[in-house]
Amino acid sequence: MMFTDLMPRIVAELARDERLHTVLLYGSRADGSANQGSDYDIAAFGAVAKMTRDTRRVDGQYLDVFLYPDSALDAPTEAHLALRGAKILSQRGGEASRFLDRLDALHAAGPQALAEDEAQARRDWAHKMAARIQRGDAEGDYRRVWLLTALLEDYFALRGMWFEGPKKALRWLERHDGEGWLAFERALKPNAGDPAIAALVLRVAGPPRA
């Protein structure tokens, strides 16, 4: 786990808030993949009326703190999957442990499968966008960025897998689909040409319909 001098300050500040009783550290600083500029991703639970977010910068480092109502501990949803694998900094009873177990079970069950018409629409859209970006104007350049972002999410959605953000997604590709990872690496380069993007579209969406 990657702790720095800032971590004790965060924990101490949250401990002073009497509403909060359970605090989790998640993301790159929990799984050991943090690098320079990584956020401190914190989830805290307690007697708050609704989810709120604090994204302050402290000593040149960014915080990303979510405060959740107690009820979220009892009924985790897809929106909480980013907390899977979190490190428990404090908890009331065994609430955090049970919450993380429920998240693991939710993840293991997998996402709801895309309806076939929706899956086909995403494949068709990818090929359509690849054609439109070739215009080379501002709108085409915008669509290029849009397409590349959507393709990473759709790679997983079209295969019935969770998309857990770009860092985890790209790490998974590197470990489990080397050719797919190379296709993304080439297409995501700032100077990538249309052939690299077309190859990625083919990798993610398959060939276009006749």
C-alpha positions in Angstrom: 0.0 0.0 0.0 1.3 3.4 -0.9 1.0 5.8 2.1 2.7 9.2 2.3 2.8 11.8 5.0 -0.5 13.1 3.8 -2.4 10.0 4.7 -2.4 10.4 8.5 -3.7 13.9 8.1 -6.6 12.8 6.0 -7.5 10.0 8.4 -7.3 12.4 11.4 -9.5 15.0 9.7 -12.1 12.5 8.9 -12.0 11.1 12.4 -12.9 14.5 13.8 -16.2 14.5 11.8 -18.5 12.8 14.3 -21.0 11.9 11.6 -18.5 9.4 10.0 -17.7 5.9 11.3 -16.4 4.0 8.3 -13.6 5.1 6.0 -12.1 3.2 3.0 -9.0 3.9 0.9 -9.4 2.7 -2.7 -7.9 3.2 -6.1 -4.2 3.3 -6.9 -3.0 4.2 -3.4 -4.8 1.1 -2.1 -3.7 -1.4 -4.8 -0.1 -0.2 -5.0 -0.3 1.3 -8.5 0.0 4.9 -7.5 2.4 7.2 -9.2 3.3 10.9 -9.1 0.0 12.9 -9.3 -2.2 10.0 -8.1 -5.3 11.1 -6.1 -6.1 10.0 -2.6 -9.4 8.2 -3.2 -11.4 8.0 0.0 -14.9 6.8 0.7 -16.4 7.6 4.1 -19.8 6.5 5.4 -22.0 8.0 8.1 -24.9 10.1 9.1 -25.0 12.3 6.0 -28.2 13.1 4.0 -26.8 12.5 0.6 -23.6 11.7 -1.2 -21.2 14.6 -1.4 -17.7 15.0 -2.8 -14.6 16.9 -1.7 -11.8 17.4 -4.3 -9.5 19.7 -2.5 -5.7 20.0 -3.1 -3.5 19.7 0.0 0.2 20.2 -0.1 0.1 19.9 -3.9 -1.7 16.6 -3.9 -5.3 16.0 -4.8 -8.0 14.5 -2.6 -11.1 12.8 -4.0 -13.3 12.1 -1.0 -16.8 10.8 -1.3 -19.1 11.0 1.8 -21.9 8.4 1.6 -25.1 7.9 3.7 -25.1 4.8 6.0 -27.7 3.2 3.7 -25.1 2.7 1.0 -23.2 0.2 3.1 -26.2 -2.1 3.2 -27.1 -1.9 -0.5 -24.0 -1.5 -2.8 -24.7 -1.0 -6.5 -22.7 -0.8 -9.7 -21.9 2.8 -8.8 -19.8 1.5 -5.9 -17.7 -1.0 -7.8 -14.8 1.3 -7.9 -14.5 0.7 -4.1 -13.9 -3.1 -4.6 -10.6 -4.1 -3.1 -10.5 -1.0 -0.8 -8.4 -0.9 2.3 -10.4 -0.4 5.5 -9.1 2.5 7.5 -11.9 2.4 10.1 -15.3 0.8 10.4 -18.2 0.3 12.8 -18.5 -3.3 13.7 -17.9 -5.3 10.6 -19.9 -3.1 8.2 -17.1 -2.3 5.8 -16.0 -5.9 5.6 -19.6 -7.0 4.8 -19.9 -4.1 2.3 -16.7 -5.2 0.4 -17.9 -8.8 0.4 -21.2 -7.7 -1.2 -19.2 -5.8 -3.8 -17.1 -8.8 -4.6 -20.3 -10.9 -5.1 -21.9 -8.1 -7.3 -18.7 -8.1 -9.4 -18.6 -11.8 -9.7 -22.2 -11.9 -11.0 -21.2 -9.7 -13.9 -23.0 -6.9 -15.6 -26.4 -7.2 -17.2 -25.8 -8.3 -20.8 -26.5 -5.8 -23.5 -29.6 -6.4 -25.6 -28.5 -7.7 -29.0 -30.0 -4.6 -30.8 -28.0 -2.3 -28.4 -24.8 -4.4 -29.0 -25.2 -4.2 -32.7 -26.0 -0.5 -32.6 -22.7 0.1 -30.7 -20.8 -1.9 -33.4 -22.4 0.0 -36.2 -21.8 3.3 -34.4 -18.1 2.6 -34.1 -17.7 2.0 -37.8 -19.8 5.0 -38.7 -17.6 7.2 -36.4 -14.4 5.9 -37.9 -15.6 7.1 -41.3 -16.7 10.5 -40.0 -13.4 11.3 -38.3 -11.6 11.2 -41.7 -13.0 14.6 -42.6 -10.2 16.2 -40.6 -12.2 19.3 -39.4 -12.9 20.3 -35.8 -16.0 18.1 -35.6 -14.1 15.2 -37.0 -11.3 15.6 -34.5 -13.9 15.8 -31.7 -15.5 12.6 -32.9 -12.0 11.0 -32.9 -11.6 11.6 -29.2 -15.2 10.5 -28.6 -14.7 7.3 -30.5 -11.5 6.3 -28.8 -13.0 6.9 -25.3 -16.1 4.9 -26.2 -14.2 2.0 -27.7 -12.4 1.2 -24.4 -15.8 1.0 -22.6 -17.5 -0.9 -25.4 -14.7 -3.5 -25.6 -15.8 -4.7 -22.2 -19.5 -4.0 -22.6 -19.7 -6.1 -25.8 -18.0 -9.0 -24.0 -20.3 -8.9 -21.0 -17.6 -7.6 -18.7 -17.4 -4.8 -16.2 -15.6 -1.6 -17.3 -13.8 -0.4 -14.2 -12.1 2.7 -15.6 -9.3 3.3 -18.0 -6.4 2.3 -15.7 -7.8 -1.1 -14.7 -9.1 -1.7 -18.2 -5.8 -1.1 -19.9 -4.0 -3.2 -17.3 -6.4 -6.0 -17.9 -5.9 -5.8 -21.7 -2.2 -5.9 -21.3 -2.4 -9.1 -19.2 -5.2 -10.9 -21.0 -5.4 -9.6 -24.6 -2.0 -8.5 -25.8 -3.2 -7.9 -29.3 -6.1 -5.8 -28.1 -3.8 -3.8 -25.8 -1.4 -3.1 -28.7 -4.4 -2.0 -30.9 -5.4 0.5 -28.2 -1.8 1.6 -27.6 -1.3 2.4 -31.3 -4.7 4.1 -31.7 -4.4 6.3 -28.6 -1.1 7.8 -29.7 -1.6 11.6 -30.4 -0.3 11.2 -33.9 -2.2 8.0 -34.7 -3.5 7.8 -38.2 -6.8 6.5 -39.5 -5.5 3.0 -40.2 -4.6 2.5 -36.5 -8.0 3.7 -35.4 -9.7 1.5 -38.1 -7.7 -1.5 -36.8 -8.9 -0.8 -33.2 -12.5 -0.5 -34.4 -12.2 -3.9 -36.1 -10.7 -5.4 -32.9 -13.5 -4.0 -30.7 -16.5 -4.2 -32.9 -15.7 -6.8 -35.5 -16.2 -6.3 -39.2 -18.9 -3.9 -40.4 -22.2 -5.3 -41.6 -22.5 -5.8 -45.3 
